[in-house]
Amino acid sequence: MSNPVSSLYLHFPFCRHLCNYCDFYKKVPTDRTNDLAGFHEYMESAAVEHEKLMKTNGCSWAPLKTLYIGGGTPSLWGSEGSAFLQSLLKKHHITIAPDCEFTLEVNPGSWDKESLALWEKAGVNRYSLGIQSLQKEAIKYLDRVHSIEDVYETLQFFKDKKANFSMDFMLGLPYSQEMKRDVIGELKKALEYNPSHFSVYILTVKDNYTHYKALPSEEWIEDEFMKVAEFLKSEGFVHYEVSNFAKSGFESKHNLNYWKSESVAAIGPSATGFLKEERLRYKWKTKEAKVELEALDEEAFRLEQVYMAMRSFEGVSPSWFKDESVFLGLVDKWNKHGWAALENDGKVRLTSRGYLLLDSLMNDLFSLKLL
């Protein structure tokens, strides 16, 4: 088989409401039937274009080991979505491996039992829930369209069905410092619903953000991040990537492919894919089913590979660097500060505090020109 690709990301761009902080490509449908038909037309064309892109670059589909539908709010795609996707995959001879990790993003207040049952028939076996906070006020300031009641109804539903699900959680929220947000209290409550995974993001916005002046200090955010990291680790979760914590064995296989710099195909408006053997990144345009291509040279690919490995428990090997002894000297400095460690398998991995300082540590590394 030519270069096999076994991971696929699909982007569903519709939301009930555009939250004031979110910078993913999305839109609110004005006429659901017509807008969905237009999206399906886009996806049909994009799948044909993608086929050409794969062939041109010597790639072919292997049975999918990971399939991830993100957005937007994919749970709004409903029963039409599961039927359309199955038809699209069949038409392009894309099969789903028996052990495929198939993730669907779901937002509180934007799902129903019937369509989720159809998604599960299509193969969905993992969910990513856009919870963000269990604090009523925080949901309001984040401009989320769902209520706290929707949040608890969603969590109870997925707990009752013993689903494998991740929860998105946000730190550094507006007014959290003034209100003395008890993020550990929220996480303790969240754990009652038995999630297998948490994605914990620090809110990042531009200076024109509505609540920009109400954002907490950097010190508050750092303290919040470290408290969360230590708490989740004490509860048996592995801090396996800057923003991600999982029970052992429940790490996101799909996202790990990004952090290992493996091939991940992508289809959908604004979606970004990567073909490893060709060092080719591509991004879909939003108005037409065409891609913009970016070929990485060997140096750019190596830099990216190091950056991605450093941000996860993959870690980096000293042998990747021109001068191992200089690199290990830098690691020794990081280790003294509690930012990184050279572990028994010979890999260097960052600690939770190191993850917090990732960008400045990478600047340290790149300044030595070791790659």
C-alpha positions as a Markdown table, in Angstrom:
| # | Residue | x | y | z |
|---|---|---|---|---|
| 1 | Met | 0.0 | 0.0 | 0.0 |
| 2 | Ser | 1.2 | 3.5 | -0.7 |
| 3 | Asn | 1.5 | 5.9 | 2.3 |
| 4 | Pro | -1.5 | 4.7 | 4.3 |
| 5 | Val | -3.7 | 7.3 | 6.1 |
| 6 | Ser | -5.8 | 6.0 | 9.0 |
| 7 | Ser | -6.9 | 9.2 | 10.8 |
| 8 | Leu | -9.6 | 11.6 | 9.6 |
| 9 | Tyr | -10.9 | 14.9 | 11.0 |
| 10 | Leu | -14.3 | 16.3 | 9.8 |
| 11 | His | -15.4 | 19.9 | 10.5 |
| 12 | Phe | -19.0 | 20.7 | 11.0 |
| 13 | Pro | -19.3 | 24.5 | 11.0 |
| 14 | Phe | -22.8 | 25.2 | 12.5 |
| 15 | Cys | -23.6 | 26.4 | 16.0 |
| 16 | Arg | -26.8 | 27.5 | 17.7 |
| 17 | His | -25.0 | 30.7 | 18.7 |
| 18 | Leu | -21.6 | 32.3 | 18.2 |
| 19 | Cys | -19.9 | 32.5 | 21.6 |
| 20 | Asn | -18.0 | 35.8 | 22.2 |
| 21 | Tyr | -14.5 | 34.1 | 22.7 |
| 22 | Cys | -14.4 | 31.3 | 20.1 |
| 23 | Asp | -12.2 | 31.6 | 17.1 |
| 24 | Phe | -13.0 | 28.4 | 15.3 |
| 25 | Tyr | -14.7 | 28.7 | 11.9 |
| 26 | Lys | -18.5 | 28.5 | 12.5 |
| 27 | Lys | -21.8 | 30.1 | 11.6 |
| 28 | Val | -25.4 | 30.1 | 12.8 |
| 29 | Pro | -27.7 | 28.5 | 10.2 |
| 30 | Thr | -30.4 | 30.9 | 8.9 |
| 31 | Asp | -32.4 | 28.1 | 7.1 |
| 32 | Arg | -31.4 | 24.7 | 8.5 |
| 33 | Thr | -32.6 | 22.6 | 5.5 |
| 34 | Asn | -30.9 | 24.8 | 2.9 |
| 35 | Asp | -27.7 | 25.4 | 4.9 |
| 36 | Leu | -27.3 | 21.7 | 5.6 |
| 37 | Ala | -27.8 | 20.9 | 1.9 |
| 38 | Gly | -25.2 | 23.5 | 1.0 |
| 39 | Phe | -22.8 | 22.0 | 3.6 |
| 40 | His | -23.4 | 18.5 | 2.2 |
| 41 | Glu | -22.7 | 19.7 | -1.3 |
| 42 | Tyr | -19.4 | 21.3 | 0.0 |
| 43 | Met | -18.4 | 18.0 | 1.7 |
| 44 | Glu | -19.2 | 15.9 | -1.5 |
| 45 | Ser | -17.0 | 18.2 | -3.6 |
| 46 | Ala | -14.3 | 18.3 | -0.9 |
| 47 | Ala | -14.2 | 14.5 | -0.7 |
| 48 | Val | -13.5 | 14.3 | -4.5 |
| 49 | Glu | -10.8 | 17.0 | -4.2 |
| 50 | His | -9.3 | 15.1 | -1.2 |
| 51 | Glu | -9.2 | 11.9 | -3.3 |
| 52 | Lys | -7.1 | 13.7 | -5.9 |
| 53 | Leu | -4.8 | 15.2 | -3.2 |
| 54 | Met | -4.2 | 11.8 | -1.7 |
| 55 | Lys | -3.4 | 10.2 | -5.1 |
| 56 | Thr | -1.1 | 13.0 | -6.2 |
| 57 | Asn | 0.9 | 12.6 | -3.0 |
| 58 | Gly | 1.1 | 8.8 | -3.1 |
| 59 | Cys | -1.4 | 8.3 | -0.2 |
| 60 | Ser | -4.3 | 5.9 | 0.2 |
| 61 | Trp | -6.8 | 5.1 | 2.8 |
| 62 | Ala | -6.2 | 2.4 | 5.4 |
| 63 | Pro | -9.2 | 1.4 | 7.6 |
| 64 | Leu | -9.7 | 4.4 | 9.9 |
| 65 | Lys | -8.2 | 4.0 | 13.4 |
| 66 | Thr | -9.4 | 7.4 | 14.5 |
| 67 | Leu | -12.3 | 9.5 | 13.2 |
| 68 | Tyr | -13.1 | 12.9 | 14.9 |
| 69 | Ile | -16.0 | 15.2 | 14.1 |
| 70 | Gly | -15.4 | 18.7 | 15.5 |
| 71 | Gly | -16.9 | 22.1 | 15.0 |
| 72 | Gly | -18.9 | 24.1 | 15.4 |
| 73 | Thr | -21.4 | 21.9 | 17.2 |
| 74 | Pro | -21.4 | 18.5 | 15.5 |
| 75 | Ser | -24.2 | 17.1 | 17.7 |
| 76 | Leu | -26.5 | 19.6 | 15.8 |
| 77 | Trp | -25.8 | 17.6 | 12.6 |
| 78 | Gly | -28.4 | 15.1 | 13.9 |
| 79 | Ser | -29.7 | 12.0 | 12.1 |
| 80 | Glu | -29.1 | 13.6 | 8.7 |
| 81 | Gly | -25.4 | 13.8 | 9.6 |
| 82 | Ser | -24.9 | 10.2 | 10.5 |
| 83 | Ala | -26.7 | 9.0 | 7.3 |
| 84 | Phe | -24.8 | 11.5 | 5.1 |
| 85 | Leu | -21.4 | 10.5 | 6.6 |
| 86 | Gln | -22.0 | 6.8 | 6.2 |
| 87 | Ser | -22.9 | 7.4 | 2.6 |
| 88 | Leu | -19.9 | 9.6 | 2.0 |
| 89 | Leu | -17.4 | 7.1 | 3.5 |
| 90 | Lys | -18.9 | 4.3 | 1.5 |
| 91 | Lys | -18.8 | 6.2 | -1.8 |
| 92 | His | -15.1 | 6.9 | -1.3 |
| 93 | His | -14.3 | 3.4 | -0.1 |
| 94 | Ile | -13.2 | 4.6 | 3.4 |
| 95 | Thr | -13.8 | 1.9 | 6.0 |
| 96 | Ile | -13.8 | 2.2 | 9.8 |
| 97 | Ala | -11.5 | -0.3 | 11.6 |
| 98 | Pro | -13.2 | -2.4 | 14.3 |
| 99 | Asp | -11.1 | -0.8 | 17.0 |
| 100 | Cys | -11.5 | 2.8 | 15.6 |
| 101 | Glu | -11.8 | 5.6 | 18.2 |
| 102 | Phe | -14.7 | 7.6 | 16.7 |
| 103 | Thr | -15.3 | 10.9 | 18.6 |
| 104 | Leu | -18.3 | 13.3 | 18.3 |
| 105 | Glu | -18.3 | 16.7 | 19.9 |
| 106 | Val | -21.5 | 17.4 | 21.8 |
| 107 | Asn | -22.6 | 20.6 | 23.5 |
| 108 | Pro | -25.2 | 20.8 | 26.3 |
| 109 | Gly | -28.6 | 21.7 | 25.0 |
| 110 | Ser | -27.7 | 20.8 | 21.4 |
| 111 | Trp | -28.3 | 17.0 | 21.2 |
| 112 | Asp | -31.1 | 14.5 | 21.4 |
| 113 | Lys | -31.2 | 10.8 | 22.3 |
| 114 | Glu | -32.5 | 9.6 | 19.0 |
| 115 | Ser | -29.8 | 11.1 | 16.8 |
| 116 | Leu | -27.0 | 10.1 | 19.3 |
| 117 | Ala | -28.3 | 6.5 | 19.0 |
| 118 | Leu | -27.9 | 6.8 | 15.2 |
| 119 | Trp | -24.4 | 8.2 | 15.6 |
| 120 | Glu | -23.5 | 5.2 | 17.7 |
| 121 | Lys | -24.9 | 2.8 | 15.1 |
| 122 | Ala | -22.5 | 4.6 | 12.7 |
| 123 | Gly | -19.6 | 3.8 | 15.0 |
| 124 | Val | -19.3 | 6.7 | 17.5 |
| 125 | Asn | -17.8 | 5.4 | 20.7 |
| 126 | Arg | -16.3 | 8.5 | 22.3 |
| 127 | Tyr | -17.7 | 11.9 | 23.1 |
| 128 | Ser | -16.2 | 15.3 | 23.8 |
| 129 | Leu | -18.5 | 17.5 | 25.8 |
| 130 | Gly | -18.3 | 21.3 | 25.7 |
| 131 | Ile | -18.9 | 21.9 | 29.3 |
| 132 | Gln | -16.3 | 24.7 | 30.0 |
| 133 | Ser | -17.5 | 25.4 | 33.6 |
| 134 | Leu | -19.9 | 24.1 | 36.2 |
| 135 | Gln | -20.4 | 27.7 | 37.5 |
| 136 | Lys | -23.6 | 29.3 | 36.4 |
| 137 | Glu | -22.1 | 32.8 | 36.2 |
| 138 | Ala | -19.1 | 31.6 | 34.2 |
| 139 | Ile | -21.4 | 30.1 | 31.6 |
| 140 | Lys | -23.1 | 33.4 | 31.3 |
| 141 | Tyr | -19.8 | 35.4 | 30.9 |
| 142 | Leu | -18.6 | 32.9 | 28.3 |
| 143 | Asp | -21.7 | 33.7 | 26.3 |
| 144 | Arg | -22.7 | 30.0 | 26.1 |
| 145 | Val | -26.2 | 29.4 | 24.8 |
| 146 | His | -26.8 | 26.5 | 27.2 |
| 147 | Ser | -27.9 | 26.7 | 30.8 |
| 148 | Ile | -26.4 | 25.1 | 33.9 |
| 149 | Glu | -29.4 | 22.8 | 33.9 |
| 150 | Asp | -28.5 | 21.7 | 30.3 |
| 151 | Val | -25.0 | 20.9 | 31.6 |
| 152 | Tyr | -26.2 | 18.6 | 34.4 |
| 153 | Glu | -28.7 | 16.9 | 32.2 |
| 154 | Thr | -26.0 | 16.2 | 29.6 |
| 155 | Leu | -23.5 | 14.9 | 32.2 |
| 156 | Gln | -26.2 | 12.7 | 33.8 |
| 157 | Phe | -27.2 | 11.2 | 30.4 |
| 158 | Phe | -23.6 | 10.2 | 29.5 |
| 159 | Lys | -22.9 | 8.9 | 33.0 |
| 160 | Asp | -26.1 | 6.7 | 32.9 |
| 161 | Lys | -25.1 | 5.2 | 29.6 |
| 162 | Lys | -21.6 | 4.5 | 30.9 |
| 163 | Ala | -20.2 | 6.4 | 27.9 |
| 164 | Asn | -16.5 | 7.1 | 27.2 |
| 165 | Phe | -16.4 | 10.9 | 27.3 |
| 166 | Ser | -14.1 | 13.8 | 27.7 |
| 167 | Met | -15.0 | 17.2 | 29.3 |
| 168 | Asp | -13.8 | 20.5 | 28.0 |
| 169 | Phe | -12.9 | 22.8 | 31.0 |
| 170 | Met | -11.7 | 26.4 | 30.8 |
| 171 | Leu | -9.4 | 28.4 | 33.0 |
| 172 | Gly | -8.6 | 32.1 | 33.3 |
| 173 | Leu | -12.3 | 33.0 | 32.9 |
| 174 | Pro | -13.5 | 36.6 | 33.2 |
| 175 | Tyr | -14.3 | 37.7 | 36.8 |
| 176 | Ser | -13.0 | 34.4 | 38.2 |
| 177 | Gln | -10.4 | 36.2 | 40.3 |
| 178 | Glu | -13.0 | 38.6 | 41.8 |
| 179 | Met | -15.5 | 35.8 | 42.4 |
| 180 | Lys | -12.7 | 33.5 | 43.7 |
| 181 | Arg | -13.8 | 30.7 | 41.4 |
| 182 | Asp | -13.4 | 27.4 | 43.1 |
| 183 | Val | -12.2 | 25.3 | 40.1 |
| 184 | Ile | -11.3 | 22.3 | 42.2 |
| 185 | Gly | -14.8 | 22.3 | 43.6 |
| 186 | Glu | -16.1 | 22.2 | 40.1 |
| 187 | Leu | -13.8 | 19.4 | 39.1 |
| 188 | Lys | -14.8 | 17.4 | 42.2 |
| 189 | Lys | -18.4 | 17.8 | 41.1 |
| 190 | Ala | -17.5 | 16.8 | 37.5 |
| 191 | Leu | -15.8 | 13.6 | 38.7 |
| 192 | Glu | -19.1 | 12.4 | 40.1 |
| 193 | Tyr | -20.2 | 11.8 | 36.4 |
| 194 | Asn | -17.2 | 9.6 | 35.7 |
| 195 | Pro | -15.5 | 11.3 | 32.7 |
| 196 | Ser | -12.5 | 9.4 | 31.3 |
| 197 | His | -10.7 | 12.5 | 30.1 |
| 198 | Phe | -10.5 | 16.3 | 30.6 |
| 199 | Ser | -9.3 | 18.9 | 28.1 |
| 200 | Val | -8.3 | 21.9 | 30.2 |
| 201 | Tyr | -7.8 | 25.2 | 28.2 |
| 202 | Ile | -6.7 | 28.6 | 29.3 |
| 203 | Leu | -9.0 | 31.2 | 27.7 |
| 204 | Thr | -7.0 | 33.2 | 25.1 |
| 205 | Val | -8.6 | 36.2 | 23.5 |
| 206 | Lys | -7.7 | 39.4 | 21.7 |
| 207 | Asp | -7.8 | 42.8 | 23.4 |
| 208 | Asn | -11.2 | 43.6 | 21.8 |
| 209 | Tyr | -12.8 | 40.8 | 23.8 |
| 210 | Thr | -16.0 | 42.0 | 25.6 |
| 211 | His | -14.7 | 41.0 | 29.1 |
| 212 | Tyr | -11.0 | 41.7 | 28.4 |
| 213 | Lys | -10.6 | 44.0 | 31.4 |
| 214 | Ala | -12.2 | 41.4 | 33.7 |
| 215 | Leu | -9.7 | 38.7 | 32.9 |
| 216 | Pro | -7.6 | 37.4 | 35.9 |
| 217 | Ser | -3.9 | 38.1 | 36.3 |
| 218 | Glu | -1.2 | 35.8 | 34.9 |
| 219 | Glu | -0.3 | 34.7 | 38.4 |
| 220 | Trp | -3.9 | 33.7 | 39.1 |
| 221 | Ile | -4.1 | 31.7 | 35.9 |
| 222 | Glu | -0.8 | 29.9 | 36.5 |
| 223 | Asp | -1.9 | 29.0 | 40.1 |
| 224 | Glu | -5.3 | 27.8 | 38.7 |
| 225 | Phe | -3.5 | 25.6 | 36.1 |
| 226 | Met | -1.1 | 24.1 | 38.6 |
| 227 | Lys | -3.9 | 23.4 | 41.2 |
| 228 | Val | -5.9 | 21.6 | 38.4 |
| 229 | Ala | -2.9 | 19.6 | 37.2 |
| 230 | Glu | -2.0 | 18.4 | 40.7 |
| 231 | Phe | -5.7 | 17.7 | 41.6 |
| 232 | Leu | -6.4 | 15.6 | 38.5 |
| 233 | Lys | -3.1 | 13.7 | 38.9 |
| 234 | Ser | -4.0 | 12.9 | 42.5 |
| 235 | Glu | -7.3 | 11.5 | 41.1 |
| 236 | Gly | -5.5 | 9.1 | 38.8 |
| 237 | Phe | -5.4 | 11.1 | 35.6 |
| 238 | Val | -2.3 | 11.3 | 33.5 |
| 239 | His | -1.2 | 14.8 | 32.4 |
| 240 | Tyr | -0.3 | 13.5 | 28.9 |
| 241 | Glu | -0.3 | 16.8 | 27.0 |
| 242 | Val | -0.3 | 20.5 | 27.9 |
| 243 | Ser | -4.1 | 20.8 | 28.0 |
| 244 | Asn | -5.1 | 17.1 | 28.4 |
| 245 | Phe | -5.6 | 14.7 | 31.2 |
| 246 | Ala | -6.8 | 11.1 | 30.9 |
| 247 | Lys | -7.3 | 8.0 | 32.9 |
| 248 | Ser | -4.6 | 5.5 | 31.8 |
| 249 | Gly | -5.5 | 4.0 | 28.4 |
| 250 | Phe | -8.1 | 6.8 | 27.7 |
| 251 | Glu | -5.8 | 9.3 | 26.0 |
| 252 | Ser | -7.2 | 10.7 | 22.8 |
| 253 | Lys | -5.7 | 8.5 | 20.1 |
| 254 | His | -6.7 | 11.0 | 17.4 |
| 255 | Asn | -5.0 | 14.0 | 19.1 |
| 256 | Leu | -1.9 | 11.9 | 19.8 |
| 257 | Asn | -1.5 | 11.5 | 16.1 |
| 258 | Tyr | -1.1 | 15.3 | 15.8 |
| 259 | Trp | 1.4 | 15.3 | 18.7 |
| 260 | Lys | 3.4 | 12.5 | 17.1 |
| 261 | Ser | 3.4 | 14.5 | 13.8 |
| 262 | Glu | 1.6 | 11.6 | 12.0 |
| 263 | Ser | -0.6 | 11.9 | 9.0 |
| 264 | Val | -4.1 | 13.1 | 9.8 |
| 265 | Ala | -6.5 | 13.8 | 6.9 |
| 266 | Ala | -9.1 | 16.5 | 7.2 |
| 267 | Ile | -12.2 | 17.5 | 5.3 |
| 268 | Gly | -14.5 | 20.5 | 5.9 |
| 269 | Pro | -14.5 | 24.3 | 5.8 |
| 270 | Ser | -11.3 | 25.6 | 7.5 |
| 271 | Ala | -10.1 | 22.1 | 8.5 |
| 272 | Thr | -6.4 | 21.4 | 8.4 |
| 273 | Gly | -4.8 | 18.1 | 7.4 |
| 274 | Phe | -1.2 | 16.8 | 7.2 |
| 275 | Leu | 0.4 | 14.2 | 5.1 |
| 276 | Lys | 3.6 | 13.1 | 6.9 |
| 277 | Glu | 5.6 | 11.4 | 4.1 |
| 278 | Glu | 5.2 | 14.4 | 1.8 |
| 279 | Arg | 5.6 | 17.0 | 4.7 |
| 280 | Leu | 2.4 | 18.6 | 3.3 |
| 281 | Arg | 0.0 | 20.6 | 5.3 |
| 282 | Tyr | -3.3 | 21.7 | 3.7 |
| 283 | Lys | -6.2 | 23.9 | 4.8 |
| 284 | Trp | -9.7 | 24.0 | 3.4 |
| 285 | Lys | -11.1 | 27.3 | 2.2 |
| 286 | Thr | -14.5 | 28.2 | 3.7 |
| 287 | Lys | -16.3 | 29.4 | 0.6 |
| 288 | Glu | -15.3 | 26.7 | -1.8 |
| 289 | Ala | -14.1 | 23.1 | -1.6 |
| 290 | Lys | -10.5 | 23.9 | -2.4 |
| 291 | Val | -7.3 | 23.6 | -0.3 |
| 292 | Glu | -4.3 | 25.9 | 0.3 |
| 293 | Leu | -1.1 | 23.9 | 0.4 |
| 294 | Glu | 2.0 | 24.4 | 2.6 |
| 295 | Ala | 5.0 | 22.2 | 2.0 |
| 296 | Leu | 7.3 | 22.0 | 5.0 |
| 297 | Asp | 11.1 | 21.7 | 4.4 |
| 298 | Glu | 13.1 | 19.2 | 6.5 |
| 299 | Glu | 14.1 | 21.9 | 9.0 |
| 300 | Ala | 10.6 | 23.2 | 9.5 |
| 301 | Phe | 9.3 | 19.7 | 9.9 |
| 302 | Arg | 12.0 | 18.9 | 12.5 |
| 303 | Leu | 11.2 | 22.0 | 14.5 |
| 304 | Glu | 7.5 | 21.1 | 14.4 |
| 305 | Gln | 8.2 | 17.5 | 15.4 |
| 306 | Val | 10.2 | 18.6 | 18.4 |
| 307 | Tyr | 7.6 | 21.2 | 19.4 |
| 308 | Met | 4.7 | 18.7 | 19.2 |
| 309 | Ala | 6.6 | 16.0 | 21.0 |
| 310 | Met | 7.6 | 18.4 | 23.8 |
| 311 | Arg | 4.0 | 19.3 | 24.4 |
| 312 | Ser | 3.0 | 15.7 | 25.2 |
| 313 | Phe | 4.2 | 12.7 | 27.0 |
| 314 | Glu | 5.8 | 11.5 | 23.8 |
| 315 | Gly | 8.8 | 13.6 | 24.9 |
| 316 | Val | 12.0 | 14.0 | 22.9 |
| 317 | Ser | 15.2 | 12.0 | 22.6 |
| 318 | Pro | 18.6 | 13.6 | 23.0 |
| 319 | Ser | 19.7 | 11.8 | 19.8 |
| 320 | Trp | 17.4 | 14.2 | 17.9 |
| 321 | Phe | 19.8 | 17.0 | 18.5 |
| 322 | Lys | 23.2 | 17.9 | 16.8 |
| 323 | Asp | 25.0 | 18.2 | 20.2 |
| 324 | Glu | 23.4 | 15.9 | 22.8 |
| 325 | Ser | 25.7 | 17.2 | 25.6 |
| 326 | Val | 24.5 | 20.8 | 25.1 |
| 327 | Phe | 20.9 | 19.7 | 25.0 |
| 328 | Leu | 21.4 | 17.6 | 28.2 |
| 329 | Gly | 23.0 | 20.7 | 29.8 |
| 330 | Leu | 19.8 | 22.7 | 29.1 |
| 331 | Val | 17.7 | 19.8 | 30.4 |
| 332 | Asp | 19.7 | 19.8 | 33.6 |
| 333 | Lys | 18.9 | 23.5 | 34.1 |
| 334 | Trp | 15.2 | 22.8 | 33.4 |
| 335 | Asn | 15.3 | 19.9 | 35.8 |
| 336 | Lys | 16.7 | 22.0 | 38.6 |
| 337 | His | 13.6 | 24.3 | 38.2 |
| 338 | Gly | 11.2 | 21.4 | 38.2 |
| 339 | Trp | 10.3 | 21.9 | 34.5 |
| 340 | Ala | 11.5 | 18.7 | 32.9 |
| 341 | Ala | 13.2 | 15.4 | 33.5 |
| 342 | Leu | 15.3 | 12.9 | 31.7 |
| 343 | Glu | 13.4 | 9.6 | 32.3 |
| 344 | Asn | 14.5 | 5.9 | 32.4 |
| 345 | Asp | 13.5 | 5.3 | 28.8 |
| 346 | Gly | 16.0 | 8.0 | 27.7 |
| 347 | Lys | 13.3 | 10.5 | 26.7 |
| 348 | Val | 13.1 | 14.1 | 28.1 |
| 349 | Arg | 9.6 | 15.1 | 29.2 |
| 350 | Leu | 8.2 | 18.3 | 30.6 |
| 351 | Thr | 6.4 | 18.4 | 34.0 |
| 352 | Ser | 3.1 | 20.1 | 34.5 |
| 353 | Arg | 4.9 | 23.3 | 35.4 |
| 354 | Gly | 7.1 | 22.8 | 32.3 |
| 355 | Tyr | 4.0 | 22.6 | 30.1 |
| 356 | Leu | 2.9 | 25.9 | 31.5 |
| 357 | Leu | 6.2 | 27.4 | 30.3 |
| 358 | Leu | 6.3 | 25.5 | 27.0 |
| 359 | Asp | 6.8 | 28.5 | 24.7 |
| 360 | Ser | 9.7 | 30.0 | 26.6 |
| 361 | Leu | 11.4 | 26.6 | 27.0 |
| 362 | Met | 11.1 | 26.1 | 23.3 |
| 363 | Asn | 12.7 | 29.5 | 22.7 |
| 364 | Asp | 15.6 | 28.3 | 25.0 |
| 365 | Leu | 15.9 | 25.3 | 22.8 |
| 366 | Phe | 15.7 | 26.9 | 19.4 |
| 367 | Ser | 18.2 | 29.7 | 20.4 |
| 368 | Leu | 20.9 | 26.9 | 20.8 |
| 369 | Lys | 20.3 | 25.9 | 17.1 |
| 370 | Leu | 20.6 | 22.3 | 18.0 |
| 371 | Leu | 18.4 | 20.9 | 15.3 |
